[in-house]
């Protein structure tokens, strides 16, 4: 089968397109013919070495496709079933062996394209807004990178829950996208002092929660935007890993909370996976959540998708088509 794999870490140039052995589904696994794979920052972090993985490795952590055959002990799926998954590596390939416990059966009205674009980022936005810091009417949230895939979904879910969402973005075009998603305000962080703007927009009060997927470039200053006993939710390192933090900083800035969550621990139980994916697909069907798919690339052009994402040229989801 054709796949994208790496033998060493580095920039997009380390990505290899070529033949790899067809996976054999082990006990509890399902072999899926991949239709589309999502491109996510976690893939870039695995490629660069920020996230440590065994090498060589086929990349990709999200996909949608059709069940080809099942391994021993699998009873819930059969050949022909339409499924999607995330947080299991190997989707940059024509086929992937996926643990059955990580699979979501697709509703009849959900296309592969929608599923591959929605699942990882959508369930991330779900746990961030419903579990890590459960948003309520009257809350104010600061959402960094609000025109990106996860950021736009965060803004939409926050707005749906009655929360005011203040966005930070890099360009005026991205500011327009954030406002269209429901953000009350969009701050151009390359042109404005975004901390001062947050203070101005909140009358000096600050926000209840900061959702930060950027990391190094925004993390420390984000604490200055929080109300007393507010929460910093650090869930990504798009600009690079953050420096170690003296926890006395949290005390000095007003008994703040710091969370460093991950999707894997929020879908580890079957009932949580069903809850989050079920809500997501229902909201999409009802028009409460709208996806923005920026572009699709042939599998052989995966390196270009990574370059575009790293260059901040994208304003939504990137997909790979097999």
N, C-alpha and C positions, 0 to 999 in steps of 0.2 A: 504494500500500500504506500501511497505518497504521504509524506508528513513533513512538518517543520520541526527540526531538532537542533540541539546545541551539544557540542563536545567540550566547550570551554565557555566561561562567562566573558562578557564584554559588551560592546555596542551592537547595533543592528547587524553589523557585518558578520557576527558569529553565527547568525541564523543560517541553517542549512536546509535546503529543500531537496528531498530525495526519497529513496525507498527505505522502508523500515519493515521489520517482521509484523505480520498481522497478529494482534494480541489474541491470546487464548483466554477466554473468560474463566477465572478461577472460581472456587466455591463462593457463592453469594454475589457473583458478578454477572453482568449482562454485556454482551458485545453489541455495540450500537453502530450503525452506519451513519456517520456524521453528515448532516446537510449543511449546517452553518456553525461557525464558532465565534464567540464574542472575543474581542480584544480588550484586555483590562490592564490596569497599572500593575497588578500583581504579576502578570506575565512579564512585563518589562523589568520588574524587580528580580524575578527569577533569572532572566537573561543576563542582567547586569551583575548579579552576585549579591545584591542587597538581601534577597531571600535565598538562603542556602538550600540547594536541592542536590540529590545525587546525580552525577553525570556519567554517561550521556543521558539526555532526557528529551522527550517530546514535550513541547510547551503547550499552553492553552489550558484554561481552567473553567470553561463554560461552553456548552454546546446544546444543539437540538438535532434530533434525527430519529431513525427508525430502528427498532430492535431487530437484530439479525438472528441471534441465538442466545440461550441462557446457560449459565454455569450450574453446577450441582447445587441443589438446595434452594434455587430461586423458584418461587411459586406465584409471585404477583405480576409477572410480565411474561409475554409470549411474542414470538416473531410477528412483526407487523405493527406492533404498538408504537405510537408516536410519543416521544418522551423528550425531556430536557433535563439538564443537570448543571451543577456548578460546584466549585471547591474540590474538584478532583482532577488532577493534571493529566493532559494527553489529548485535548480536543483539537489541536492543530494537526489533524490527521484525518484520513478518509474513514477510519474506524477507531473506536476506543472501547476498552473494557472498563465499565463503570460499576462501582458497587451498587447493587439494587437499592440499598437504603438511601442512596443519594438521588435516585431518579424521581422525577415528577411526571405523571401521565398528563398529556396535554388535552385540555378540553377541545371539543370539535371545532370551536370557533377561534382557536388560537393557532396561527400559522407558525412554522418553524422560524421565520424571520423575526416575528414578535417575541417568541420564546427565547431565542438566542440573544436578543437585544435586551431583554427585560430582567432575566432571572437573577444574575449576580448583583447588578447595581440596584435593581428594584427591591430585592430582599435585604440588601444592605441598608437602603433608605428606610425600609420597614422597621428593622430592628433598632436603628438609630432613633427613630421618631416614636416608636411604640414600646421599646424596652430599655435601651440605655438611658435616655432621658425622655420619658413619656410626655409628649407635648400636649398642652391644653389651651383652651381659649384664654387670652390674656398674656401668654408667654411671648417673648421676643427671642428669635434665634438668629445668629449670624452664620451664614453659609458661605464658606470659601469655595472658589471654583464653581460658582453656581450655574454656569452655562455648560458644564461638562455633563456626562451621562448621569453620574450619581447625584451631582449637585442639583440639576434640574428636577430630578425625582424627589430629592429632599425638599426643595422649595414647594413643589406641588403637594406633597403629603403634609408639610407643615401648614400650608394654607388651608388644606382640606380639614385639618384639625383645629382651625381657628387661631393659629399662631401667626404672628407677624414675622415675616422672613426678610432679613436684610442681606443682600447679596454682595459679594466682592467678585469682580471679573477683571479681565485684562483689556478689553476693547469696548467701544461703544456698541458695536454689533452684538457682542456677548451680553452687554447690559440690557439691550432690547430683548434678547432671548430670556434673560432672567426675569424681567418684568412680565413678559408674556406667560411665564410659568407661575406667576403670582407674587413675586417679590415686591414689597412695598417700595424699596429703594435699591439701587445698584451703584456700588462704589467702584470707581476705576482705580485699582490699587497701585498701578504704575504712575498715575497722574495725581493722586490725592493722598493725603495722610489718612489712611483708612481708619486708624484708631480714633483720631480726632473726629472724623465723620460719624463714626458709630456713636461717640459721645454726644455729638450735636443732634443726631437723629433721634436719640433716646432721651433728650433733655438732661444729659449728664448721668442718667441712671445706669446705663449699660444694659447688657442682654442677659437673659437667663442661661443661655447655652451657646457655645461656639462649636460648630461642626467643621473640623479641620482635616482635610485630606491632603493638604499641601505640604505640611511638615516644616522643614527647616526655615523657609522664608517667612512664615507667618506665626509659627507656634508660640514663641515667647511673648510677642506683642499681643497675641490674642488674649492672654490673661488680663491685660489692661482693659479689655472691653467688657469683662464680666461684672455682674452685680455681686454683692456679698453672697456667699454660699451658692454661686453659680457653678456651672460645670463646663470644663473643657473636654470635648470629645475628640480625641486625636486618633484618626483611623486610616491615615495614609501618609506617604512620604514622596509625593510627586516631585518636590523640589530637593529631596535628599533627607536622610535620617536626621532626627533631632538630637541635640546634645543632652547629656544626663541632666536631670533637674534636682536641685536641692528642695526637698519637700517643704522646707520652711517658707519657700516662696508662696505656697498655697495659703499658709497661715497669714503671712504679711499682707497679702492682697485681699483678704476677707474670708477666710475659712472656705476656700474654693475646693471643688472636687475635680479630679482628673481621671478620665477613663481612657483605656487603650483597648477597645473591643475588636473582635473579628467575627465575620459571618459564620465561620465554621462552628463556633461554640453556640451560635444562636439557631442552628438548624440541625444540631446533632441528634435531637429527638424527633422521631417521625411525626409527632403531632405538631411540633413547631415548624417543620418543613412544610407540612400540609397547610398550616395556618397562614404562614407568610406567603407562600406561592399562591394559595387560594385567594387571599385578599388581593394580591397583585393582579392576577389575571381577571378577577371580577371588576376591579377598578378600571382596568384598561378597557374592558368590554363596555362598561357604563360611561366611559369618557371622562372619568374623574382624574385619571392619570393618562397623560399622553406621552408617547415615546418620541424621541427625535433620533432617527438613524442618519448619521452624517454621511457615511459612505460604506460601500462594500469593496473588498479586494479579492482577487483570486488567491488561493492558498499560496501560490508561488511568489506572490508579492507581499508576503507578510512583513518583510523587513521595512517596506515603505510605510506600512501602517504604524509600525513602531516609531519610525522617524517623524511621521506626522503628529503622533500623539506627544512625543517628547518636545516637539517644536511648538506645541500649543496651537496647532493649526486646526484643531477639531472642535466642534460644538455639539457633540452628541455621541452616539454609540458608533463604534467601528465594528464591522463584521468581516469574517473570512468565509468565502464560499468555496466548497470542495469541488 
